Amino acid sequence: MPKLPKLRLTHHAQMRMVERSIDIDNAKQAIAEPDERKADPYGTICVRKKIGERTVVVVYSEEKFKDRKNEYLVITFYYLNK
């Protein structure tokens, strides 16, 4: 398993983490070893990772901290299924 990334969360992401009971380690796993990854031309990346019975989706930017290796800004995250 690769080294898990360091995450910084936007205020929105912090609120959603609490509201949706998201495990931060699941978000880190999704970024480190995604099942699916899509990037847009603006530097935003969306990844999905199935963990157990659930699929976590993480939207983040790697451009924000490109001078810091393995550190990402999470914009939002959520589970696809309950």
Helices and strands as residue ranges (DSSP letters): E 6-9, H 11-19, H 24-32, E 36-39, E 44-51, E 54-61, E 71-79
